[in-house]
Amino acid sequence: MSTISARVEHLMQGTEYGDDGLRASMAAELNAKLIESERENRPLRVYAGFDPTAADLHLGHTVPIRKLAQFQQLGHEVTFLIGSFTSQIGDPSDKNKLRPILSREQIEVNARTYADQAMRILDRDKTTIVFNDEWLAERTIAEFVSLASSFTVQQFMARENFRRRADSGDPVYLHELFYGILQGIDATELRADVQVGGTDQLFNIVTASRKVMEANGQKPNVAIIMGILPGTDGRVKMSKSIGNHIPILASADEMYGKVMSLPDDAMRTYFEKITPLAPPEIDAVFAELEAGRAHPKDVKMRLAREVVATLHAEDAVAAAEASFIRTFQRGELPEDMPALTVPAGRRFTEVLVSAGFVSSLSEARRLIEQGGVHFEGETVTETDATVRGPGVLRAGKRRFLRVEIR
């Protein structure tokens, strides 16, 4: 990109601050940082942190990761921070109750997969991976107290989720107030020019991190705050616990099909947040749709291709689209359907778990209650229903299993 203003516009794409003045301020600071970067012939230091609270990442996590990739493609230094220490406290940013504290063992298991999954988007050779227990575990009480003196309890209690809990009589634990300060120490340790995070991190980045950096004699970093990706329901934040997520490690077929299941009014959000299309290209797509020159199904198929292409090879994208057309538009069964042999009388909930379609019996029961399980074309309506003979089981819209009886 030839001009700094064009780069600022590109890097600010998809940001959400809830305040036009704050957005303008961050854009101006980013512009100044880029000018300084060129003058000093030094790339910006850019990072985002991810607490390994689960083993797998989903497309919601890719929103800030893709923003890191944009900085990386412009020649800046990118650090992928794994919150090996902060995970033990638990980020309360998007929670209306205390987040469970993970054990060190759980964190280590989860962290092993995070970096590998992120490198499907980032350039492995140009990405620095760090763990924040390397410096946070060494901090003294005196250092922490000194930083904490820069904040008031009122600042923390002004946060909506803390205030809501306090007003309803639910406890707000003291250690939850520490999280934003610890995140500020991360930014200071990395001497970050830019920090990327979601809107649930607005307080931690804009208020806490920047204040801690200033307290340590550093220029505050630019906060690039990304909007949150809704799940496949198009409404609630994408979450594995809710079951509205699309895993990064999903097959091309599954990913394509899940994108095609999105409600139409979520399409633009997905185009803007997790595809490489520039705003003018996206505007052109929706101008065609609004003028009636494009059908919503065709627009959604393009969205599915764009999303799958960011994580899978080109031939996998074509195969996934062909499979979707064959299975869902023509009513044919997939050619490569897996098979599972079970004893007669096995509950469908157990079959779903054994096939790997769900991770637990409770999730299987919930899927049945939602009308998402079919056997030989008939909807399974009872959570204790059992398999009486061979046939084809369908879970959701995209997962098929040939059930055989032994």
C-alpha positions as CSV (number, residue, x, y, z in Angstrom):
1,M,0.0,0.0,0.0
2,S,1.5,3.2,-1.2
3,T,0.4,5.8,1.4
4,I,0.3,5.7,5.2
5,S,-3.3,6.9,5.2
6,A,-4.3,3.8,3.1
7,R,-2.5,1.5,5.5
8,V,-4.3,3.1,8.4
9,E,-7.6,2.6,6.7
10,H,-6.7,-1.0,6.0
11,L,-5.5,-1.8,9.5
12,M,-8.5,-0.1,11.1
13,Q,-11.0,-2.1,9.1
14,G,-13.3,-4.2,11.3
15,T,-12.4,-2.2,14.5
16,E,-15.1,-1.4,17.0
17,Y,-14.7,1.0,19.9
18,G,-18.3,2.0,20.8
19,D,-17.1,5.6,20.6
20,D,-16.3,7.5,17.4
21,G,-13.9,9.8,19.3
22,L,-11.8,6.9,20.7
23,R,-11.7,5.3,17.2
24,A,-10.5,8.6,15.7
25,S,-7.9,8.9,18.4
26,M,-6.5,5.4,17.9
27,A,-6.4,5.9,14.1
28,A,-4.4,9.1,14.6
29,E,-2.0,7.4,17.0
30,L,-1.6,4.5,14.5
31,N,-0.9,7.0,11.8
32,A,1.8,8.7,14.0
33,K,3.4,5.3,14.8
34,L,3.6,4.3,11.1
35,I,5.2,7.7,10.3
36,E,7.7,7.1,13.1
37,S,8.3,3.5,11.9
38,E,9.2,4.7,8.4
39,R,11.4,7.5,9.7
40,E,13.4,5.2,12.0
41,N,13.3,2.3,9.5
42,R,11.9,0.1,12.4
43,P,8.9,-2.2,12.1
44,L,6.2,-1.8,14.7
45,R,6.0,-4.4,17.5
46,V,2.5,-5.8,17.4
47,Y,1.0,-8.5,19.6
48,A,-2.2,-10.1,20.8
49,G,-2.7,-12.4,23.8
50,F,-4.7,-15.6,24.0
51,D,-5.4,-17.5,27.2
52,P,-5.5,-21.2,26.5
53,T,-8.8,-21.9,28.3
54,A,-9.7,-24.7,25.8
55,A,-7.7,-26.9,23.6
56,D,-9.1,-25.7,20.3
57,L,-9.4,-22.3,18.6
58,H,-12.5,-21.4,16.5
59,L,-13.2,-18.8,13.8
60,G,-14.0,-16.2,16.4
61,H,-10.3,-16.4,17.6
62,T,-9.2,-15.8,14.0
63,V,-10.5,-12.2,14.0
64,P,-7.6,-10.8,15.9
65,I,-5.2,-13.3,14.4
66,R,-6.1,-12.1,10.9
67,K,-5.4,-8.6,12.0
68,L,-2.0,-9.7,13.2
69,A,-1.5,-11.2,9.8
70,Q,-2.3,-7.9,8.1
71,F,0.4,-6.1,10.2
72,Q,2.8,-9.0,9.4
73,Q,2.1,-8.7,5.6
74,L,3.1,-5.0,5.9
75,G,6.4,-6.0,7.4
76,H,5.8,-5.4,11.1
77,E,7.0,-7.7,13.9
78,V,4.2,-9.9,15.3
79,T,4.2,-11.7,18.6
80,F,1.6,-14.4,19.5
81,L,1.3,-14.3,23.3
82,I,0.0,-17.4,25.2
83,G,-1.4,-16.4,28.6
84,S,0.2,-19.2,30.5
85,F,0.1,-17.1,33.7
86,T,-3.0,-15.0,33.2
87,S,-5.0,-18.2,32.4
88,Q,-4.5,-19.1,36.1
89,I,-6.4,-16.0,37.1
90,G,-9.1,-16.0,34.4
91,D,-10.1,-13.1,32.3
92,P,-13.5,-11.7,33.6
93,S,-13.9,-9.4,30.6
94,D,-16.9,-11.2,28.9
95,K,-18.2,-13.0,32.0
96,N,-21.2,-12.3,34.2
97,K,-19.7,-14.7,36.8
98,L,-16.3,-15.8,38.1
99,R,-14.4,-17.7,35.4
100,P,-13.1,-21.1,36.7
101,I,-9.4,-21.0,37.5
102,L,-7.5,-23.6,35.4
103,S,-4.7,-25.8,36.7
104,R,-1.2,-25.5,35.4
105,E,-1.6,-29.0,33.8
106,Q,-4.8,-28.0,31.9
107,I,-3.1,-24.8,30.7
108,E,-0.1,-26.7,29.4
109,V,-2.3,-29.2,27.5
110,N,-4.3,-26.5,25.9
111,A,-1.3,-24.3,25.1
112,R,0.4,-27.0,23.0
113,T,-2.2,-26.7,20.2
114,Y,-2.7,-22.9,20.2
115,A,0.4,-21.9,18.3
116,D,0.1,-24.6,15.7
117,Q,-3.5,-23.6,14.9
118,A,-2.6,-19.9,14.7
119,M,0.2,-20.7,12.2
120,R,-2.5,-21.7,9.7
121,I,-3.0,-17.9,9.3
122,L,0.3,-16.4,10.5
123,D,3.7,-16.8,8.9
124,R,5.5,-19.3,11.3
125,D,8.9,-18.1,10.3
126,K,8.0,-14.4,11.1
127,T,6.0,-14.9,14.3
128,T,7.4,-14.8,17.8
129,I,5.6,-17.0,20.3
130,V,5.9,-16.1,24.0
131,F,4.4,-17.3,27.3
132,N,3.7,-14.7,29.8
133,D,4.6,-16.7,32.9
134,E,8.2,-16.1,31.8
135,W,8.0,-12.6,33.3
136,L,4.7,-12.4,35.3
137,A,5.7,-15.3,37.6
138,E,8.9,-13.3,38.6
139,R,7.1,-10.1,39.6
140,T,7.4,-9.0,43.2
141,I,4.6,-7.8,45.4
142,A,6.3,-4.5,45.6
143,E,6.3,-4.0,41.9
144,F,2.6,-5.0,41.6
145,V,1.5,-2.7,44.4
146,S,3.3,0.2,42.7
147,L,1.4,-0.4,39.5
148,A,-1.9,-1.0,41.3
149,S,-1.6,2.5,42.8
150,S,-2.2,3.9,39.4
151,F,-5.8,2.7,39.4
152,T,-8.9,3.2,41.6
153,V,-11.5,0.6,42.6
154,Q,-14.1,2.8,41.0
155,Q,-12.4,2.4,37.6
156,F,-12.7,-1.3,37.7
157,M,-16.2,-1.3,39.2
158,A,-17.4,0.9,36.3
159,R,-17.0,-2.1,34.0
160,E,-20.4,-3.3,33.0
161,N,-20.0,-6.9,33.9
162,F,-18.5,-6.1,37.4
163,R,-21.2,-3.5,38.0
164,R,-24.0,-5.9,37.0
165,R,-22.7,-8.6,39.3
166,A,-22.3,-6.2,42.2
167,D,-25.8,-4.8,41.6
168,S,-27.3,-8.3,41.6
169,G,-25.5,-9.3,44.8
170,D,-23.1,-11.7,43.0
171,P,-19.5,-11.6,44.2
172,V,-16.7,-9.8,42.4
173,Y,-13.4,-11.4,43.6
174,L,-10.4,-9.3,44.3
175,H,-8.1,-11.3,42.0
176,E,-10.3,-10.5,39.0
177,L,-9.3,-6.9,39.3
178,F,-5.7,-7.9,38.7
179,Y,-6.2,-9.2,35.2
180,G,-6.0,-5.8,33.4
181,I,-2.9,-4.8,35.3
182,L,-1.2,-8.1,34.4
183,Q,-2.1,-7.5,30.7
184,G,-0.5,-4.1,31.0
185,I,2.7,-5.7,32.3
186,D,2.6,-8.0,29.2
187,A,2.5,-4.9,26.9
188,T,5.3,-3.2,28.8
189,E,7.5,-6.3,28.7
190,L,7.0,-6.6,25.0
191,R,7.5,-2.8,24.5
192,A,4.5,-3.1,22.2
193,D,3.6,-0.4,19.7
194,V,0.2,-2.0,18.9
195,Q,-2.0,-4.4,20.9
196,V,-4.8,-6.3,19.1
197,G,-7.9,-7.6,21.0
198,G,-11.6,-8.0,20.9
199,T,-14.2,-5.6,22.2
200,D,-14.3,-7.7,25.4
201,Q,-10.8,-6.5,26.0
202,L,-11.5,-2.7,25.6
203,F,-10.9,-1.9,29.3
204,N,-7.9,-4.1,29.6
205,I,-6.2,-2.6,26.6
206,V,-7.4,1.0,26.4
207,T,-7.4,1.7,30.1
208,A,-5.1,-0.8,31.9
209,S,-2.4,-1.6,29.4
210,R,-1.8,2.0,28.3
211,K,-1.8,3.3,31.8
212,V,0.7,0.6,33.0
213,M,3.0,1.4,30.0
214,E,3.0,5.1,30.9
215,A,3.7,4.3,34.5
216,N,6.8,2.4,33.3
217,G,8.0,5.4,31.2
218,Q,6.9,3.9,27.8
219,K,4.7,5.4,25.1
220,P,1.2,3.8,25.3
221,N,0.5,1.2,22.6
222,V,-2.2,1.7,20.0
223,A,-5.3,-0.3,20.8
224,I,-6.7,-2.1,17.8
225,I,-10.1,-3.3,19.1
226,M,-11.8,-5.9,16.8
227,G,-15.6,-6.6,16.8
228,I,-16.7,-10.0,18.1
229,L,-17.7,-12.6,15.6
230,P,-21.2,-14.1,16.2
231,G,-21.6,-17.8,16.2
232,T,-23.5,-19.8,13.7
233,D,-26.8,-18.6,15.2
234,G,-25.8,-15.1,14.0
235,R,-26.5,-13.5,17.4
236,V,-24.4,-14.7,20.3
237,K,-20.6,-14.6,20.5
238,M,-19.1,-17.7,19.0
239,S,-18.4,-20.1,21.8
240,K,-17.6,-23.8,22.0
241,S,-19.6,-24.1,25.3
242,I,-22.7,-22.8,23.5
243,G,-22.1,-25.1,20.5
244,N,-22.4,-22.3,17.9
245,H,-18.7,-22.4,16.9
246,I,-16.8,-23.4,13.8
247,P,-13.4,-24.9,14.8
248,I,-10.2,-23.8,13.0
249,L,-9.4,-27.5,12.6
250,A,-12.8,-28.4,11.1
251,S,-12.6,-30.2,7.7
252,A,-13.2,-28.1,4.6
253,D,-16.6,-29.9,4.1
254,E,-17.7,-29.1,7.7
255,M,-16.5,-25.6,7.6
256,Y,-18.2,-24.9,4.2
257,G,-21.5,-26.4,5.4
258,K,-21.5,-24.5,8.7
259,V,-20.9,-21.2,7.0
260,M,-23.9,-22.1,4.6
261,S,-26.0,-22.6,7.7
262,L,-25.6,-18.9,8.8
263,P,-28.6,-16.7,8.8
264,D,-28.5,-14.2,5.9
265,D,-28.2,-11.2,8.1
266,A,-24.9,-12.4,9.5
267,M,-23.2,-12.7,6.1
268,R,-21.8,-9.1,6.0
269,T,-20.3,-9.5,9.4
270,Y,-18.5,-12.6,8.4
271,F,-17.3,-11.1,5.1
272,E,-15.9,-8.1,7.0
273,K,-14.3,-10.0,9.9
274,I,-12.8,-13.2,8.5
275,T,-12.3,-12.9,4.8
276,P,-9.5,-11.1,3.0
277,L,-11.9,-9.0,0.9
278,A,-11.3,-5.2,1.0
279,P,-14.3,-2.9,2.0
280,P,-15.0,-1.8,-1.6
281,E,-15.2,-5.5,-2.7
282,I,-17.6,-6.3,0.1
283,D,-19.7,-3.2,-0.7
284,A,-19.9,-4.3,-4.3
285,V,-21.1,-7.8,-3.3
286,F,-23.9,-6.4,-1.2
287,A,-24.8,-3.8,-3.7
288,E,-25.5,-6.6,-6.1
289,L,-27.5,-8.4,-3.5
290,E,-29.6,-5.4,-2.6
291,A,-30.3,-4.6,-6.2
292,G,-31.6,-8.1,-6.7
293,R,-28.9,-9.0,-9.2
294,A,-27.4,-11.7,-6.8
295,H,-29.3,-14.4,-4.9
296,P,-28.5,-14.7,-1.1
297,K,-27.6,-18.3,-1.6
298,D,-24.9,-17.4,-4.2
299,V,-23.5,-14.7,-1.9
300,K,-23.4,-17.1,0.9
301,M,-21.6,-19.7,-1.2
302,R,-19.0,-17.1,-2.1
303,L,-18.6,-16.4,1.6
304,A,-18.2,-20.1,2.3
305,R,-15.5,-20.3,-0.4
306,E,-13.6,-17.3,1.0
307,V,-13.7,-18.6,4.6
308,V,-12.6,-22.1,3.8
309,A,-9.9,-20.8,1.4
310,T,-8.2,-19.0,4.3
311,L,-7.6,-22.3,6.1
312,H,-7.6,-25.0,3.4
313,A,-6.0,-25.6,0.1
314,E,-7.8,-24.5,-3.1
315,D,-8.6,-28.1,-4.2
316,A,-10.3,-28.7,-0.8
317,V,-12.4,-25.6,-1.3
318,A,-13.7,-26.9,-4.6
319,A,-14.3,-30.4,-3.2
320,A,-16.2,-29.0,-0.2
321,E,-18.5,-26.9,-2.5
322,A,-19.1,-29.9,-4.8
323,S,-19.9,-32.0,-1.7
324,F,-22.4,-29.4,-0.4
325,I,-24.2,-29.1,-3.7
326,R,-24.4,-32.9,-4.1
327,T,-25.6,-33.5,-0.5
328,F,-27.8,-30.6,0.2
329,Q,-29.0,-29.1,-3.0
330,R,-29.5,-32.4,-4.9
331,G,-30.4,-34.4,-1.8
332,E,-27.7,-37.0,-2.3
333,L,-25.7,-38.7,0.4
334,P,-22.0,-38.0,0.7
335,E,-19.7,-40.5,-1.0
336,D,-17.2,-40.8,1.7
337,M,-19.5,-41.3,4.7
338,P,-17.8,-42.9,7.7
339,A,-19.2,-46.1,9.2
340,L,-19.6,-47.3,12.7
341,T,-20.7,-50.7,13.9
342,V,-22.7,-50.8,17.2
343,P,-24.8,-53.4,19.1
344,A,-28.5,-53.3,18.6
345,G,-30.2,-51.3,21.3
346,R,-27.3,-48.7,21.6
347,R,-28.7,-45.3,22.4
348,F,-28.4,-42.6,19.8
349,T,-26.7,-40.3,22.3
350,E,-23.9,-42.9,22.7
351,V,-23.6,-43.4,19.0
352,L,-23.2,-39.6,18.5
353,V,-20.4,-39.5,21.1
354,S,-18.6,-42.6,19.7
355,A,-18.7,-41.1,16.2
356,G,-17.1,-37.9,17.5
357,F,-20.0,-35.8,16.4
358,V,-20.4,-34.4,20.0
359,S,-18.0,-34.4,22.9
360,S,-20.4,-35.5,25.7
361,L,-23.7,-37.3,26.3
362,S,-25.3,-34.0,27.5
363,E,-24.3,-32.3,24.2
364,A,-25.9,-35.3,22.4
365,R,-29.1,-35.0,24.3
366,R,-29.2,-31.2,23.6
367,L,-28.8,-31.9,19.9
368,I,-31.7,-34.4,19.9
369,E,-33.9,-32.0,21.8
370,Q,-33.2,-29.3,19.2
371,G,-34.3,-31.6,16.4
372,G,-30.9,-31.9,15.0
373,V,-30.6,-35.8,14.8
374,H,-32.1,-37.9,12.0
375,F,-32.0,-41.6,11.3
376,E,-33.1,-43.0,7.9
377,G,-34.8,-39.7,7.2
378,E,-36.8,-39.6,10.5
379,T,-36.2,-37.1,13.2
380,V,-35.0,-38.7,16.5
381,T,-37.2,-37.0,19.2
382,E,-36.4,-39.0,22.4
383,T,-33.1,-38.6,24.1
384,D,-33.2,-42.2,25.2
385,A,-34.1,-43.6,21.8
386,T,-32.1,-46.6,20.6
387,V,-30.8,-48.0,17.4
388,R,-32.8,-51.0,16.2
389,G,-31.3,-51.6,12.8
390,P,-28.7,-50.4,10.3
391,G,-29.2,-47.1,8.5
392,V,-27.8,-43.6,7.9
393,L,-27.6,-41.2,10.8
394,R,-27.4,-37.4,10.2
395,A,-26.4,-35.0,12.9
396,G,-27.1,-31.4,12.2
397,K,-27.0,-30.6,8.5
398,R,-23.6,-31.8,7.5
399,R,-22.5,-34.9,9.4
400,F,-23.4,-38.3,8.2
401,L,-22.7,-41.8,9.6
402,R,-23.5,-45.2,8.2
403,V,-24.6,-47.2,11.3
404,E,-24.1,-50.9,11.1
405,I,-25.3,-53.5,13.6
406,R,-23.2,-56.4,14.9
